[in-house]
């Protein structure tokens, strides 16, 4: 049996991550991991197997470093 697809959501606005998580969990079979701090996301993403990342790329702590890191993975 295959595992559910996994989406990682990264945004410094907790309302955004909560809304996206709620939508996908209600209307799909996706597993959703959310992060409100891009530095924490960078630490944890290497441990996750994911199919899609939805990210704000203009976060104060990170700028474009998160995207650069993900593209190099």
C-alpha positions as CSV (number, residue, x, y, z in Angstrom):
1,X,0.0,0.0,0.0
2,X,1.4,3.4,-1.0
3,X,1.7,6.2,1.6
4,X,-0.5,9.3,1.2
5,X,1.2,12.1,-0.8
6,X,2.9,14.7,1.5
7,X,2.8,18.4,1.1
8,X,5.1,20.7,3.0
9,X,3.7,24.3,3.7
10,X,6.1,27.0,4.8
11,X,4.8,30.5,5.6
12,X,5.5,32.9,8.5
13,X,1.8,33.6,8.7
14,X,0.1,30.9,10.9
15,X,-3.3,31.7,9.3
16,X,-2.0,30.8,5.9
17,X,-0.4,27.5,6.9
18,X,-3.5,26.5,9.0
19,X,-5.9,27.3,6.1
20,X,-3.9,25.3,3.5
21,X,-3.5,22.4,5.9
22,X,-7.2,22.3,6.7
23,X,-8.2,22.5,3.0
24,X,-5.9,19.6,2.0
25,X,-6.8,17.4,4.9
26,X,-10.5,17.9,4.4
27,X,-10.7,17.5,0.6
28,X,-7.8,15.2,-0.2
29,X,-5.9,12.2,1.2
30,X,-2.7,14.3,1.5
31,X,-0.6,14.5,4.6
32,X,0.4,18.1,5.3
33,X,3.4,19.2,7.3
34,X,3.4,22.9,8.2
35,X,6.2,25.3,9.3
36,X,5.9,28.9,10.3
37,X,9.7,29.4,10.6
38,X,11.8,28.8,7.5
39,X,14.9,28.0,9.5
40,X,13.0,25.1,11.3
41,X,11.6,24.1,7.9
42,X,15.2,23.8,6.5
43,X,16.2,21.6,9.4
44,X,13.2,19.3,9.1
45,X,12.7,19.1,5.4
46,X,15.8,16.9,5.0
47,X,14.1,14.3,7.2
48,X,10.8,14.3,5.2
49,X,9.8,12.6,2.0
50,X,7.5,15.1,0.3
51,X,5.7,15.4,-3.1
52,X,5.0,19.2,-3.1
53,X,6.2,22.3,-1.2
54,X,4.1,25.4,-1.0
55,X,6.2,28.3,0.4
56,X,6.1,32.0,0.9
57,X,9.5,33.0,-0.4
58,X,9.5,36.5,1.1
59,X,9.9,35.6,4.7
60,X,11.9,37.9,7.0
61,X,14.2,35.2,8.3
62,X,15.1,33.6,5.0
63,X,14.5,35.6,1.8
64,X,15.4,33.2,-1.0
65,X,17.6,30.8,0.9
66,X,14.8,28.2,1.4
67,X,14.1,28.0,-2.3
68,X,17.8,27.7,-3.1
69,X,18.2,24.9,-0.6
70,X,15.2,23.1,-2.0
71,X,16.3,23.4,-5.5
72,X,19.7,21.9,-4.6
73,X,18.0,18.9,-3.0
